[in-house]
């Protein structure tokens, strides 16, 4: 199945008020394309959608057993979290377990996602620290890996640091292309983000979903990451988030991960497939609906959730239903 584009519509009353367009690929671990929409050879910056891939080195390092870590730490290494208390407290305790502290995080601070958490900080006359950064779990994984291998922790975000070189080697194995040759920019948290053809990004997710072609070390890490994302869905995102809801509802069936600027990825182990989406206007809300629609299209979305997340309602400030988001008929029919 191949179409011209992914199209998500936003309605207000009977009118389509806006449209979001993008590209999507559903791929097998051997690189075979099951379905695609738009130019899936286009390079995209995966942003945080490839955090499960970036967590591979952490899981493979042996640090989890050495430092007494668990599923919550693996899930947090894959996370774009809300900066809720459990996220922040777990990061701080994790760093302490490996002999480090927040000052070692090079992601920088930013405000937590939820207003209630921001208000709590204000009441305490406190300011956000690097542990509140939505990428602090990923960075804790990077630091832990450096500690495990006896590498310098300072500068771990730099392109040529062993931590980042290791990630590119893993990405090359998973996506079937030389990640060292990918152009790169700087992500919001300071690490390199690699311009990856969307088809290759989907293949990397498929390789994690069906790791039978990978080395035993990679295969075991991929399985452990998928398990953790389903076991600790709150850690992957937080209260009310799409990733939390889907990963919690579909244990062993789907593991999804959002990224900035309209990127979304999924591993579907029961089908042996990987999914990657990029909405060209960068709208995260449309990427969520697109992912929900593809999960429904592939028959893995629970019927009880279909209407709510494939056709999420739009309400005005007093709660009146004024429209919906939906996949356009020109896309999936």
C-alpha positions in Angstrom: 0.0 0.0 0.0 1.5 3.3 -1.1 -0.1 6.7 -1.0 0.9 10.3 -1.7 1.0 11.5 1.9 -0.2 11.1 5.4 -3.0 13.7 6.0 -4.6 14.5 9.3 -7.6 16.9 9.4 -8.7 19.3 12.1 -12.4 20.1 12.0 -14.5 22.9 13.6 -18.2 22.1 13.2 -18.6 20.8 9.6 -15.5 22.6 8.3 -12.0 21.2 7.9 -10.1 24.0 9.5 -6.6 22.8 8.9 -4.6 19.9 7.5 -1.3 18.4 8.5 0.7 16.4 5.9 3.5 14.0 6.4 5.2 10.7 5.5 5.1 7.3 7.0 6.7 3.9 6.6 5.9 0.4 7.9 8.9 -1.8 7.4 10.1 -5.3 8.2 13.5 -6.1 9.9 14.9 -7.2 6.5 14.1 -3.8 5.1 11.1 -4.8 3.1 8.5 -2.0 3.0 5.0 -3.2 3.9 3.3 0.1 3.4 4.4 3.7 2.8 3.0 7.2 2.2 5.1 10.0 0.7 8.8 10.0 0.1 10.2 7.7 2.7 13.7 8.1 1.5 13.6 11.6 2.8 16.1 12.2 5.7 14.4 13.2 8.9 15.8 14.1 12.3 14.4 11.5 14.7 14.8 13.7 17.7 13.5 11.8 20.8 11.6 9.1 18.8 14.8 7.0 18.6 15.5 7.0 22.3 14.8 3.2 22.6 17.6 2.7 20.1 19.9 5.1 22.1 19.1 3.0 25.2 20.6 -0.1 23.7 24.2 0.6 24.7 23.1 1.3 28.3 21.3 -2.0 28.5 24.1 -3.9 26.8 26.8 -2.5 29.1 26.0 -4.6 32.1 25.6 -1.5 34.3 22.0 -2.4 35.1 23.0 -5.5 37.0 26.1 -3.9 38.5 24.3 -0.9 40.0 21.0 -2.7 40.9 18.9 -0.9 38.3 15.6 -2.1 36.8 12.8 -1.6 34.4 12.0 1.8 35.6 15.5 3.0 34.7 15.4 1.3 31.3 12.1 3.0 30.6 13.4 6.3 31.8 16.4 6.0 29.5 13.8 5.8 26.6 11.7 8.7 28.0 10.6 12.2 27.1 9.1 12.6 30.5 6.9 15.2 32.1 9.3 16.1 34.9 6.8 14.8 37.5 8.1 14.0 41.0 8.6 10.3 40.3 10.7 11.0 37.2 12.9 13.6 38.9 13.4 11.6 42.1 14.3 8.4 40.1 16.9 10.3 38.1 18.5 11.8 41.2 18.6 8.4 43.0 19.9 6.7 39.8 22.8 9.1 39.5 23.6 8.7 43.1 23.7 4.9 42.7 26.4 5.3 40.0 28.4 7.8 41.9 27.3 10.9 40.1 24.9 13.8 40.6 22.8 16.3 38.7 25.7 18.5 38.0 27.0 15.7 35.7 24.0 16.0 33.4 24.7 18.1 30.3 21.1 18.3 29.1 20.4 21.6 30.9 17.3 22.4 32.9 13.8 23.3 31.7 10.4 23.7 33.2 8.3 20.5 33.8 5.5 19.9 31.3 2.5 19.9 33.6 1.2 23.1 35.1 0.6 21.4 38.5 4.3 20.5 38.7 5.3 24.1 37.8 2.9 25.4 40.5 4.4 23.1 43.1 7.9 24.5 42.3 6.7 28.0 42.6 5.1 27.3 46.0 8.4 25.8 47.1 10.3 28.8 45.8 12.4 26.3 43.8 13.7 26.3 40.2 13.9 23.4 37.7 17.2 21.6 37.7 18.6 19.3 34.9 16.7 16.3 36.4 13.5 18.0 35.3 14.7 18.0 31.7 12.5 15.6 29.7 15.7 13.9 28.5 17.3 13.5 31.9 16.7 9.7 31.9 18.4 9.3 28.5 21.4 11.3 29.7 21.5 9.3 32.9 21.8 6.2 30.7 24.6 7.8 28.8 26.5 8.7 32.0 26.0 5.3 33.4 27.4 3.7 30.3 30.5 5.9 30.5 31.0 5.0 34.1 30.6 1.3 33.3 33.3 1.5 30.6 35.6 3.7 32.5 35.2 6.6 30.0 35.2 10.3 30.8 31.8 11.6 31.8 32.5 15.2 30.9 31.6 15.9 27.3 29.5 12.8 26.8 27.1 14.7 24.5 29.8 15.5 21.9 29.8 13.8 18.5 33.2 12.2 19.0 32.7 11.0 22.6 32.8 7.2 22.9 29.2 7.2 24.2 28.0 8.8 20.9 30.2 6.7 18.7 28.7 3.6 20.3 25.2 4.8 19.5 26.0 5.4 15.9 27.5 1.8 15.6 24.3 0.4 17.1 22.1 2.6 14.8 24.1 1.3 11.8 23.4 -2.3 12.8 19.7 -1.7 13.3 18.9 0.4 10.2 21.2 -1.3 7.7 23.0 1.9 6.8 26.2 3.7 7.9 25.0 6.1 10.5 28.5 7.7 10.6 27.7 9.0 7.1 24.4 10.6 8.2 24.4 14.4 8.4 23.7 15.6 11.9 22.4 18.5 13.9 22.2 19.3 17.6 19.2 18.1 19.5 17.4 20.1 22.1 19.3 18.3 24.9 22.7 18.9 23.3 23.4 15.5 21.7 23.9 14.9 18.0 20.7 14.0 16.1 21.3 12.1 12.9 19.4 12.8 9.7 18.1 9.4 9.0 16.0 8.3 5.9 12.5 7.6 7.3 12.6 4.1 5.8 15.8 3.3 7.6 14.4 4.7 10.9 11.4 2.4 10.5 13.7 -0.5 9.8 15.7 0.2 13.0 12.4 0.0 14.9 11.5 -3.3 13.1 14.9 -4.7 14.1 14.1 -4.0 17.7 10.6 -5.5 17.2 12.0 -8.6 15.5 15.7 -8.9 16.6 16.2 -12.4 15.0 18.7 -10.9 12.5 20.7 -9.2 15.2 23.5 -10.4 17.4 22.5 -12.1 20.6 23.7 -9.0 22.6 21.6 -6.6 20.5 18.6 -9.0 20.5 18.6 -9.4 24.3 18.9 -5.6 24.8 16.0 -4.9 22.4 13.8 -7.4 24.2 14.6 -6.0 27.6 13.9 -2.4 26.4 10.5 -3.4 24.9 9.6 -5.2 28.1 10.5 -2.2 30.2 8.5 0.3 28.1 5.4 -1.8 28.6 6.1 -2.5 32.3 6.8 1.1 33.2 4.8 3.2 30.8 4.6 6.1 33.2 8.3 6.5 33.1 8.4 6.7 29.3 6.2 9.8 29.3 3.9 10.6 32.3 0.4 11.4 33.3 -2.1 11.6 30.4 0.4 11.1 27.7 -0.2 9.1 24.5 3.0 7.0 24.9 2.0 6.2 28.5 -1.5 5.1 27.4 -0.5 3.0 24.4 2.5 1.3 26.1 0.4 0.5 29.1 -2.5 -0.8 27.1 -0.6 -3.0 24.7 2.0 -5.0 26.6 4.1 -7.2 24.3 2.2 -5.9 21.3 3.4 -2.3 20.8 6.0 0.1 22.1 5.6 3.6 20.9 7.8 6.7 21.3 7.3 10.3 20.3 9.8 12.8 19.2 9.9 16.6 18.7 8.8 18.2 15.5 6.1 15.7 14.5 8.1 12.4 14.6 6.7 9.2 16.0 8.0 5.6 16.0 6.7 2.2 17.0 7.9 -1.3 17.5 5.3 -4.0 16.8 6.8 -7.3 17.9 3.8 -9.5 17.3 3.8 -8.4 13.7 7.5 -8.1 13.3 7.2 -4.5 12.1 8.6 -1.1 12.7 6.7 2.2 12.0 8.1 5.7 11.5 6.1 8.9 10.9 7.2 12.5 10.2 4.6 15.3 10.0 6.3 18.1 8.0 4.8 21.0 9.9 6.2 19.5 13.2 2.8 19.2 14.9 3.0 16.6 17.6 -0.8 16.4 17.9 -1.1 15.2 14.3 1.7 12.7 14.7 -0.2 11.1 17.6 -3.4 10.8 15.5 -1.3 9.4 12.6 0.3 6.8 14.9 -3.1 5.8 16.4 -4.6 5.5 12.9 -1.7 3.2 11.8 -2.0 1.1 14.9 -5.7 0.7 14.2 -5.0 0.0 10.5 -2.7 -2.8 11.5 -5.3 -4.3 13.9 -3.4 -3.8 17.2 -5.3 -0.9 18.7 -7.9 -1.9 21.3 -11.4 -1.2 20.1 -12.2 0.6 23.4 -9.6 3.3 22.6 -10.3 3.7 18.9 -12.7 6.6 18.9 -10.9 8.5 21.6 -7.4 8.5 20.1 -8.0 8.1 16.3 -10.7 10.8 16.4 -9.7 12.8 19.5 -12.3 15.5 20.3 -11.6 19.3 20.2 -13.2 21.3 22.9 -13.3 25.0 23.6 -12.4 26.6 26.9 -15.7 25.8 28.5 -15.6 22.2 27.4 -18.0 22.3 24.5 -17.3 19.8 21.7 -16.4 22.0 18.7 -14.6 19.5 16.4 -12.2 16.6 16.1 -8.9 15.4 14.7 -9.1 12.6 12.2 -7.2 10.8 9.5 -8.3 12.1 6.1 -10.2 9.8 3.8 -7.6 10.5 1.2 -5.1 8.8 3.3 -6.5 5.6 4.8 -10.0 5.8 3.4 
